Amino acid sequence: MTAERKAWLARRDGTVILGHGPFVTAAAPPADGVAFYKRDFFSREESPWQIPARHETMRAADFRAAVGGDLRLGVEWEAPDAMPFSCVFQEIMTRIRQGMIEKTVPVVTERGRVARPPAAEIMAAMAMQRAPLQSYGWVSDGDGFAGATPELLFSLDGTRLETMALAGTARLEDEDVFAVDEKEIREHEYVAQTLVSKLLDLGALHRRGREVLRLGSIVHFHTGITVDLANPQDTETLLRRLHPTPALGPLPRTDQTMAALSGWRSQLGCPAEFGAPFGVWENGRFEAVVAIRGLWWRGNDISLPAGCGIIEASRLVNEWRELRLKRDAVKRFVG
């Protein structure tokens, strides 16, 4: 099932849209029909919409049955070197102390190798993940990426916009202390308050209370946000307004802080699409997730990226441990 190009997104309503190639690249989605939104983190593409030759809309259980198979990849992982991350961490802390940034999110990538092209196994493994995780993927000729993300960037259905702040991470067994951890709460509030400030002028906004979201061995802080829009909004405008949130990007978000983050991601070998929006448009309805908790591959080589939010209260050892915690959660997807 993986010989052709394909893309998919599991939506929150329990349906999956699966697109089959070849895909036509476009600068805007069709008024009627389906298109996938795929671009890199820094939005360098002029035509990010991918229109499939045909598509299927199916229930998540049917999608799992259609792509099911062996989930065991048998990856030979090579542990990442802590020294490059340590250097980037110190650079970031210096800029924080100088007042140039409040928060940013470097990404460390672990690499591995498999005996055969892994697309079918990765696709099957991600399809098995269930709500609140949303499976997504892009399979091309010999390369691609796929994951199961807990983070909705936003959904837009008519004049109802929904989004979330998802930031702050700990092990499940540390949930009690995590719930009162000042550093983790502050990191989460950077994200939540920034989202509110970006959306407040668009209509009637409702911010729900901060909750703890349990995802297997990991917990996060989660805050849901809805907006009843006063006027219809263009999807592309909303994407550029909201992405990247401080959950994956810098605070404040300026040309200078984005350029610095680009340099750090490049130094640490981060895949271009990690943390970028990945979405699907269907007849005017749009839903986009943040492409995290996934695997990137080219041939038999696999990359497993994970990011961590760094603020003034961050400590190197703790952030390195959080990065490993997030990577281990993805490894469990593939046995």
Secondary structure per residue as TSV (DSSP state, phi and psi in degrees):
chain	resnum	aa	ss	phi	psi
A	1	M	-	360.0	-4.3
A	2	T	-	-108.6	12.4
A	3	A	S	-69.7	-35.9
A	4	E	S	-91.2	164.9
A	5	R	-	-71.6	143.9
A	6	K	E	-156.2	162.6
A	7	A	E	-145.6	151.1
A	8	W	E	-153.8	158.3
A	9	L	E	-147.1	128.0
A	10	A	E	-85.6	118.3
A	11	R	-	-90.2	164.5
A	12	R	T	-69.6	-17.0
A	13	D	T	-82.7	4.6
A	14	G	S	92.1	3.5
A	15	T	E	-102.4	157.6
A	16	V	E	-124.0	132.1
A	17	I	E	-102.4	121.0
A	18	L	E	-114.1	119.3
A	19	G	E	-104.6	139.3
A	20	H	E	-112.3	139.2
A	21	G	E	-79.1	176.8
A	22	P	E	-70.9	153.4
A	23	F	E	-102.1	144.0
A	24	V	E	-102.9	125.7
A	25	T	E	-82.3	136.0
A	26	A	E	-142.0	157.4
A	27	A	S	-82.4	-15.9
A	28	A	S	-148.3	156.3
A	29	P	-	-76.8	159.0
A	30	P	-	-71.1	150.7
A	31	A	S	-59.9	-41.5
A	32	D	S	-121.5	142.7
A	33	G	S	113.8	-163.7
A	34	V	E	-122.7	141.2
A	35	A	E	-148.6	144.3
A	36	F	E	-98.7	142.7
A	37	Y	E	-102.7	115.4
A	38	K	E	-137.7	122.1
A	39	R	-	-153.8	173.9
A	40	D	-	-84.9	173.9
A	41	F	T	-60.6	-34.6
A	42	F	T	-98.4	12.8
A	43	S	-	56.4	53.0
A	44	R	-	-87.3	-14.3
A	45	E	-	-81.6	135.4
A	46	E	S	-81.5	-24.0
A	47	S	-	-129.1	83.3
A	48	P	-	-86.4	-5.1
A	49	W	E	-87.9	134.1
A	50	Q	E	-118.6	112.6
A	51	I	E	-98.7	117.8
A	52	P	E	-76.1	155.9
A	53	A	E	-65.4	-34.8
A	54	R	E	-155.2	162.8
A	55	H	E	-146.1	161.3
A	56	E	E	-127.7	141.7
A	57	T	E	-113.9	122.2
A	58	M	E	-142.1	163.7
A	59	R	E	-71.3	153.5
A	60	A	H	-59.1	-37.6
A	61	A	H	-64.4	-37.7
A	62	D	H	-69.6	-35.8
A	63	F	H	-64.8	-43.4
A	64	R	H	-60.7	-41.7
A	65	A	H	-66.6	-35.7
A	66	A	H	-70.0	-34.4
A	67	V	H	-109.7	5.5
A	68	G	-	-60.3	153.3
A	69	G	-	174.2	-158.7
A	70	D	-	-71.3	123.3
A	71	L	-	-93.7	-4.5
A	72	R	-	-91.1	109.8
A	73	L	-	-81.6	-31.6
A	74	G	-	65.7	49.6
A	75	V	-	-80.5	135.2
A	76	E	E	-91.6	99.3
A	77	W	E	-84.3	145.3
A	78	E	E	-114.7	115.3
A	79	A	-	-59.6	135.4
A	80	P	-	-68.4	149.6
A	81	D	-	-79.8	128.7
A	82	A	H	-74.1	-20.5
A	83	M	H	-63.5	-47.7
A	84	P	H	-59.0	-39.9
A	85	F	H	-65.6	-39.3
A	86	S	H	-59.9	-41.5
A	87	C	H	-64.6	-44.5
A	88	V	H	-64.2	-41.9
A	89	F	H	-57.8	-44.5
A	90	Q	H	-66.3	-38.4
A	91	E	H	-60.8	-43.1
A	92	I	H	-65.0	-45.3
A	93	M	H	-62.6	-35.4
A	94	T	H	-62.5	-43.8
A	95	R	H	-68.0	-34.1
A	96	I	H	-64.6	-45.2
A	97	R	H	-65.2	-29.5
A	98	Q	T	-81.1	-3.8
A	99	G	T	80.0	15.1
A	100	M	S	-81.9	-31.4
A	101	I	-	-142.6	159.0
A	102	E	S	-102.6	-31.8
A	103	K	B	-158.6	146.4
A	104	T	B	-154.7	172.3
A	105	V	-	-134.0	90.5
A	106	P	-	-72.7	160.2
A	107	V	E	-128.3	128.4
A	108	V	E	-105.4	135.7
A	109	T	E	-116.8	122.9
A	110	E	E	-91.8	142.7
A	111	R	E	-119.3	152.7
A	112	G	E	-151.9	174.5
A	113	R	E	-141.4	143.5
A	114	V	-	-122.1	166.7
A	115	A	S	-78.3	-22.0
A	116	R	S	-145.6	162.6
A	117	P	-	-52.4	131.8
A	118	P	-	-98.6	7.3
A	119	A	H	-55.8	-47.1
A	120	A	H	-63.2	-43.7
A	121	E	H	-67.2	-41.6
A	122	I	H	-66.5	-42.9
A	123	M	H	-60.4	-44.2
A	124	A	H	-63.8	-42.1
A	125	A	H	-64.4	-42.9
A	126	M	H	-71.3	-35.0
A	127	A	H	-61.8	-26.7
A	128	M	T	-73.9	-16.7
A	129	Q	-	-76.3	141.1
A	130	R	-	-116.7	166.3
A	131	A	T	-51.6	141.2
A	132	P	T	-84.1	6.3
A	133	L	S	-77.9	143.8
A	134	Q	E	-117.2	118.4
A	135	S	E	-74.9	141.3
A	136	Y	E	-148.0	160.3
A	137	G	E	-177.8	159.7
A	138	W	E	-139.6	117.0
A	139	V	E	-115.0	120.9
A	140	S	-	-115.7	-157.5
A	141	D	S	-85.2	93.0
A	142	G	S	85.1	-1.3
A	143	D	E	-148.6	176.5
A	144	G	E	158.3	-172.3
A	145	F	E	-151.9	153.2
A	146	A	E	-159.5	150.4
A	147	G	E	-162.3	-175.1
A	148	A	E	-138.7	100.7
A	149	T	E	-100.5	144.4
A	150	P	S	-89.1	-2.4
A	151	E	-	-109.8	112.7
A	152	L	E	-82.7	127.4
A	153	L	E	-75.1	-58.1
A	154	F	E	-169.1	158.9
A	155	S	E	-121.3	147.8
A	156	L	E	-136.0	117.3
A	157	D	E	-134.4	102.0
A	158	G	T	67.9	-121.6
A	159	T	T	-106.4	15.8
A	160	R	E	-104.1	118.6
A	161	L	E	-111.2	134.8
A	162	E	E	-128.0	140.2
A	163	T	E	-149.4	-174.5
A	164	M	E	-154.9	153.8
A	165	A	E	-102.5	125.9
A	166	L	E	-132.2	105.4
A	167	A	E	-161.5	153.6
A	168	G	E	94.0	127.0
A	169	T	E	-140.2	142.1
A	170	A	E	-157.0	168.5
A	171	R	E	-72.3	151.0
A	172	L	G	-57.1	-40.0
A	173	E	G	-69.3	-12.8
A	174	D	G	-101.7	16.6
A	175	E	H	-57.3	-40.9
A	176	D	H	-60.5	-47.4
A	177	V	H	-75.8	-31.7
A	178	F	H	-58.3	-40.0
A	179	A	T	-62.5	-19.8
A	180	V	T	-120.0	13.6
A	181	D	-	-76.4	116.0
A	182	E	H	-61.5	-39.6
A	183	K	H	-65.1	-45.6
A	184	E	H	-67.0	-38.9
A	185	I	H	-64.4	-42.6
A	186	R	H	-63.3	-43.1
A	187	E	H	-60.1	-42.3
A	188	H	H	-65.9	-41.8
A	189	E	H	-67.2	-30.7
A	190	Y	H	-54.1	-45.4
A	191	V	H	-70.3	-49.6
A	192	A	H	-62.7	-45.4
A	193	Q	H	-68.7	-34.2
A	194	T	H	-66.0	-43.2
A	195	L	H	-60.2	-45.1
A	196	V	H	-59.7	-44.0
A	197	S	H	-64.7	-31.9
A	198	K	H	-78.7	-18.7
A	199	L	H	-110.6	-12.9
A	200	L	G	-59.6	-32.2
A	201	D	G	-84.9	0.8
A	202	L	G	-94.7	-13.5
A	203	G	E	160.8	-159.0
A	204	A	E	-81.2	112.6
A	205	L	E	-103.3	139.3
A	206	H	E	-128.1	119.5
A	207	R	E	-104.1	121.3
A	208	R	-	-80.2	169.9
A	209	G	-	-72.2	155.7
A	210	R	-	-69.3	132.2
A	211	E	E	-127.9	164.3
A	212	V	E	-97.0	123.5
A	213	L	E	-101.7	123.0
A	214	R	E	-96.6	126.0
A	215	L	E	-130.5	81.4
A	216	G	T	64.7	-116.0
A	217	S	T	-86.1	-0.8
A	218	I	E	-123.4	148.8
A	219	V	E	-124.4	148.7
A	220	H	E	-132.9	161.5
A	221	F	E	-85.3	141.5
A	222	H	E	-136.5	132.9
A	223	T	E	-132.2	119.5
A	224	G	E	-84.5	143.2
A	225	I	E	-135.8	131.1
A	226	T	E	-125.7	149.5
A	227	V	E	-135.3	126.4
A	228	D	E	-90.7	105.0
A	229	L	E	-67.2	136.6
A	230	A	S	-71.8	-31.1
A	231	N	S	-139.9	152.8
A	232	P	-	-57.9	145.0
A	233	Q	-	-122.7	143.1
A	234	D	-	-75.1	134.5
A	235	T	H	-59.5	-46.8
A	236	E	H	-62.6	-38.5
A	237	T	H	-63.1	-41.8
A	238	L	H	-66.0	-40.0
A	239	L	H	-59.5	-43.8
A	240	R	H	-74.6	-27.7
A	241	R	H	-71.0	-39.3
A	242	L	H	-95.2	-26.0
A	243	H	S	-107.0	138.5
A	244	P	S	-82.8	143.3
A	245	T	-	-73.7	167.0
A	246	P	T	-63.3	-8.4
A	247	A	T	-65.3	-29.3
A	248	L	T	-126.4	-13.8
A	249	G	S	-120.3	-172.8
A	250	P	-	-86.3	158.9
A	251	L	B	-132.2	119.9
A	252	P	S	-71.9	160.3
A	253	R	-	-95.4	105.0
A	254	T	-	-130.7	171.4
A	255	D	H	-58.6	-38.5
A	256	Q	H	-70.2	-44.1
A	257	T	H	-72.3	-31.1
A	258	M	H	-69.2	-38.5
A	259	A	H	-64.1	-39.6
A	260	A	H	-64.0	-43.8
A	261	L	H	-63.5	-39.3
A	262	S	H	-58.7	-42.1
A	263	G	H	-63.9	-42.4
A	264	W	H	-68.6	-40.1
A	265	R	H	-63.1	-39.5
A	266	S	H	-65.2	-44.3
A	267	Q	H	-56.4	-37.9
A	268	L	T	-95.4	6.5
A	269	G	T	71.4	38.1
A	270	C	-	-78.4	133.3
A	271	P	-	-59.4	144.7
A	272	A	T	-60.3	-35.2
A	273	E	T	-89.9	-5.3
A	274	F	T	-62.5	127.7
A	275	G	T	80.9	-0.3
A	276	A	-	-81.6	164.0
A	277	P	E	-70.8	141.3
A	278	F	E	-135.5	119.9
A	279	G	E	-142.7	175.4
A	280	V	E	-137.7	136.3
A	281	W	E	-107.4	132.8
A	282	E	E	-140.0	104.3
A	283	N	T	51.8	44.7
A	284	G	T	93.0	-14.7
A	285	R	E	-92.6	136.9
A	286	F	E	-135.7	141.5
A	287	E	E	-142.6	129.9
A	288	A	E	-131.8	135.4
A	289	V	E	-106.6	170.7
A	290	V	E	-98.4	123.8
A	291	A	-	-76.4	79.8
A	292	I	-	-123.6	179.8
A	293	R	S	51.1	55.3
A	294	G	E	-145.6	178.5
A	295	L	E	-121.8	141.0
A	296	W	E	-114.1	141.6
A	297	W	E	-141.9	153.0
A	298	R	E	-143.7	115.6
A	299	G	T	62.2	-125.0
A	300	N	T	-99.7	6.3
A	301	D	E	-97.6	135.4
A	302	I	E	-121.8	141.2
A	303	S	E	-120.6	138.2
A	304	L	E	-126.7	95.3
A	305	P	E	-90.4	154.2
A	306	A	E	-152.2	143.4
A	307	G	E	-115.1	162.1
A	308	C	-	-140.6	138.6
A	309	G	-	-81.5	125.4
A	310	I	B	-110.2	123.9
A	311	I	-	-126.2	-177.2
A	312	E	T	-59.2	-33.5
A	313	A	T	-83.5	-0.1
A	314	S	-	-69.9	151.3
A	315	R	-	-128.5	139.8
A	316	L	H	-55.1	-49.4
A	317	V	H	-62.1	-41.6
A	318	N	H	-65.8	-40.4
A	319	E	H	-69.3	-38.3
A	320	W	H	-63.2	-38.7
A	321	R	H	-67.2	-39.3
A	322	E	H	-64.8	-39.6
A	323	L	H	-60.4	-43.2
A	324	R	H	-66.5	-38.2
A	325	L	H	-59.6	-43.4
A	326	K	H	-69.3	-39.9
A	327	R	H	-66.5	-39.7
A	328	D	H	-62.8	-33.7
A	329	A	H	-63.9	-38.1
A	330	V	H	-71.1	-37.9
A	331	K	H	-60.3	-32.1
A	332	R	H	-66.0	-27.8
A	333	F	H	-58.6	-36.2
A	334	V	T	-108.2	27.0
A	335	G	-	74.2	360.0
